[in-house]
C-alpha cells in the first residue's frame, strides 16, 4: 500500500489438469496469498488458495468442502 491507496496487480494464467488446459477464473494475489478457481477435466469448478514463494506456490484445492494439497510453478 502506498499513500493509503491500494494497488493490485492484474494476474492471469492457465491450469492444466487431466490433460485439459483452462484459464484461471477470478485470480487474486494479495501479498503472498494466491486464490483462483478453475474448471477441471470433469467440468467441475474447483477453488485454490495458496501461498506463493518465488516462482512456486503451495496450498489447497477444494471441491464440495473436501480439500487436497496442491503445488504449482510459474512457467517462462
Steps between C-alpha positions, in 0.01 A plus 500: 500500500635841408358825638181330614416388148488130426657379179417155379689302242306354212580133477390221274607167365390147436483172685542160337321208668409168345661605172268801467623860522257756642532870589519611863165641612494806729869481596611725786839558655521688829849499643610137475143361501374370165139398436327387182248254360510278193285245320655153512495223238159386632351852456497550878587836652789477749640772727865547595657693787877500522808678626742621234876478549728617218376316185300227676190464716370252755150476641164328475245431230142451617193338354172472690678561831768235441856632493812357341859624490611675181830638373583692188766704326514799271613426148722717276 
